[in-house]
Amino acid sequence: MGEENLTKSKERVAKYGEVFTPQWCVEMMCNQLEENSPGAFMPEKTFLEPSCGEGAFILEILRRKFANCKNRRDYTVALRSVYGFELLDDNVAATIRNITELCKEYFKPTKAELEIINDHIIQCDALKIMKFMGEYCRKENA
């Protein structure tokens, strides 16, 4: 999918509300986070992208985290700290593929690191998961 192509089809937009965030906007939002939260992209900081699409935010977050990595352990910590939920299975596959390709620019991912990537990008309905998590937390804190 190209930079300017923010949808895959009219049908997907109508059925799922699927519209992708342009790269310039992803970068701007990450820049604002970095300005307001120094150290936000350190390897150990946790991120959850509840509607990750093909991984635009996750990829930008990992690029910034990888820039703060000093050794191989840091890269693994960075991978472990990023999670993505996505409704559509083709987007899950694309995100996993895109993260794997990004990793190859920095290091050769081990089998264990590839498992982390696969385990941390989850096909699900984030709205249902978030609702469940909210209800669970309320019960735990009651």
C-alpha positions in Angstrom: 0.0 0.0 0.0 1.5 3.3 -1.0 2.0 6.5 1.0 -1.0 8.2 -0.5 -3.4 5.2 -0.5 -5.1 5.4 2.8 -7.8 2.8 2.1 -7.8 -0.7 0.6 -11.4 -0.6 -0.7 -14.6 1.2 -0.3 -16.2 -2.0 1.0 -13.7 -2.2 3.8 -14.2 1.4 4.7 -18.0 0.9 4.8 -17.9 -2.5 6.7 -15.0 -1.9 9.1 -14.3 1.8 9.0 -10.8 1.0 7.8 -8.8 4.1 7.0 -5.0 4.2 7.4 -3.1 7.0 9.1 -0.7 8.8 6.7 3.0 8.5 7.6 3.4 12.3 8.1 0.7 12.2 10.8 2.2 9.1 12.5 5.5 11.0 12.7 3.9 14.2 14.0 2.0 12.3 16.7 5.2 10.5 17.8 7.1 13.8 17.8 4.5 15.3 20.1 4.8 12.3 22.5 8.5 12.6 22.5 8.4 16.4 23.2 5.9 15.9 26.1 7.3 12.7 27.5 11.1 12.6 27.3 12.3 9.0 27.2 9.0 7.8 25.8 10.8 5.7 23.2 13.3 4.0 25.5 13.3 0.2 24.9 11.4 -0.7 28.0 8.5 1.7 27.6 5.3 -0.2 26.7 2.9 0.6 23.9 -0.4 -0.9 22.8 -1.8 0.0 19.4 -5.5 -1.0 19.6 -6.1 -0.8 15.9 -2.8 -1.4 14.3 -3.8 -1.8 10.7 -0.5 -2.7 8.8 1.6 -1.3 11.7 2.4 2.3 10.8 2.5 3.4 14.5 4.2 0.3 15.7 6.9 0.6 13.0 7.5 4.3 13.9 7.6 3.5 17.6 10.0 0.6 17.0 12.3 2.8 14.8 12.5 5.3 17.6 13.0 2.6 20.3 15.7 0.9 18.1 17.5 4.3 17.9 17.9 4.0 21.7 19.2 0.5 21.8 22.7 0.0 23.0 23.0 -3.8 22.6 21.1 -6.9 21.4 19.3 -7.3 24.7 17.8 -3.8 24.2 16.4 -4.8 20.8 14.6 -7.8 22.4 13.3 -5.6 25.2 12.0 -3.1 22.7 10.2 -5.9 20.8 8.7 -7.3 24.0 7.3 -3.8 24.9 5.1 -3.3 21.8 1.7 -4.8 21.3 -0.9 -4.5 18.5 -4.5 -5.5 18.2 -6.1 -5.7 14.8 -9.5 -6.9 13.6 -8.6 -8.1 10.1 -6.3 -11.1 9.5 -4.6 -9.7 6.4 -3.6 -6.6 8.3 -2.2 -8.8 11.2 -0.1 -10.7 8.6 1.1 -7.4 7.1 2.0 -5.9 10.4 4.0 -9.0 11.4 5.8 -9.0 8.0 6.5 -5.3 8.3 7.9 -5.5 11.8 10.1 -8.5 10.8 11.4 -6.5 7.8 12.1 -3.5 10.0 14.0 -5.7 12.5 16.2 -7.0 9.6 17.4 -3.4 9.0 18.9 -3.4 12.5 19.6 -7.1 13.4 18.8 -10.6 12.3 15.8 -11.7 14.4 16.2 -14.9 16.2 13.4 -17.6 16.3 12.5 -16.3 19.8 12.2 -12.7 18.6 10.1 -13.8 15.7 7.8 -15.5 18.2 7.6 -12.3 20.3 6.5 -10.5 17.1 3.9 -13.1 16.3 2.6 -13.2 19.9 2.4 -9.5 20.3 0.3 -8.7 17.2 -3.1 -10.1 18.0 -6.1 -10.6 15.8 -9.1 -9.4 17.9 -11.8 -6.8 18.2 -10.1 -4.3 20.4 -13.4 -2.7 21.4 -14.6 -5.9 23.0 -11.2 -6.6 24.6 -11.0 -3.1 26.1 -14.5 -3.4 27.4 -13.7 -6.8 29.0 -10.5 -5.3 30.5 -12.4 -2.4 32.0 -15.0 -4.6 33.5 -12.3 -7.0 34.9 -10.3 -4.1 36.4 -13.5 -2.6 38.1 -14.2 -6.0 39.6 -10.6 -6.4 40.8 -10.6 -2.9 42.4 -14.1 -3.3 44.0 
